[in-house]
Amino acid sequence: MKTQLRKTALSLAIAACVGVSGAAIANETTSAIKGQIMGPNGNPAQGTKVTILHVPSGSVKSTEVNAAGYFTAKGLRVGGPYKVVVDSDVYADQTFNNIILNIGSDYPVNVTLAPQSNIEQIVVTGRAISTMSGGTGPASTFTLNDLENQPAINRDLKDIIRIDPRVAVDDSRGSINCGGGNPRFNSLTLDGVRMNDNFGLSSNGYPTIRAPFSFDSIEQVAVELAPFNVQYGGFTSCNINAVTKSGGNDIHGAVFYDYTNDSMKGDKIEGEKVDNGDFSEKRYGFNVGLPLIQDTLFLFTSYEKLEGVAQFNYDPLGSSVSSADLERIQQISQTVYGYDAGGMPASSPVEDEKILIKLDWNINDSHRANLVYNYNDGYTLSQSDTGSTRLSLDSHFFEQG
């Protein structure tokens, strides 16, 4: 019997969003709003104030239109909804509601203001009409709405990103192929911290037995195949860029539970009886977001645990090796050598536990900081090529400052 240990991941990330810069980490984990504000005669509306409100947290960022009529606001949380108010002392104000921002993308707001004598204020619900675009190259972004409404029976981002036709998931190994590239050339980041299988111990590309974070802790995920932003690196196939949820001024959360056992699994393949063993599997968890200080300090936390099984197949048994041969081998091993060769279990218990804690601090209009603690502890038993079993356990520590 070969024994290999694998115990899964602990990660700690600290990131600060300072001034008009993005997050001071390895790749984009924030969003931006930019555009051009013009007067009714096509003249730049210089000095017009643009106020951006993140509705769930009450976070506010303000900027002014420059002499060319342009404005930019970077380092914004992904998701939303946001409210954008264009406030002019000369022309009629405009308000845009229900704006949702994507990872690493610039949301365009191009406005031509009307004279105050014609209309006092215009309120727009939805996206501003614009020809501007953002992003750092070919990518697919999956929002919170996608994560909540697409089927994800394995509670893994692979269930979602496989919707992109450029992404293929090998279900037998759990690996991700982007644009035909080798899975070893991918990179996975959580809030800018790389969580790659640096030692090549896993076939799934993760540094852990299963996904290294709870599915319910993710706000958005982007699959970036060829980003040309200079902040990116460490991969040649694709970067799977996930951003975690944050707390807000309202308390929100959810719980889940799912269960299965051997009686719920088919026990025949093409008429041949299959021994499923005697097992039960359950998975449960919760997530909650809440304010610690209204409009200023927020907490989000999630917990998930799997208590399941690893099932074994013994293909040579019944074909090249009979039950009588196996019993004879066990008898000789015991009587001649005094060694108990053991049996051939149909399954073995496994566990996987995930914890994530995130603090968001709105320091002021220009400064924001967050602290993320992510922990994963899991193990599994798997068969080797010879039919014996091995215990897999590894440990990694990730730190970003």
Buried (B, 14 or more C-beta within 10 A) or exposed (E): EEEEEBBBBBBBBBBBBBEEEBBBBBBBBBBBBBBBBBBBEEEBBBEBBBBBBBBBBBBBBBBEBBEEBBBEBBBBBBBBEBBBBBBBEEBBBBBBBEBBBBBBBBBBBBBBBBEBEEEEEBEBEEEBEBEEEBBBEBBBBBBBEBBEEEEBEBBBBBBBBBEBEBBBBBEEEBBBBBBEBEBEBBBBBBBBBBBBBEEEBBBBBBBBBBBBBBBBBBBBBBBBBBBEBEBBEEBEBBBBBBBBBBBBBEEEBEEEEEEBEBEEEEEEEEEEEEBBBEBBBEBBBBBBBBBEEEBBBBBBBBBBBBBBBBBBEBEEBEEEBEEEEBEEEBEEBEEEEEEEBEEBEBBBBBEBBBBBBBBBBBEEEBEBBBBBBBBBBBBBBBBEEEBEBBBBBBEBEBEBE
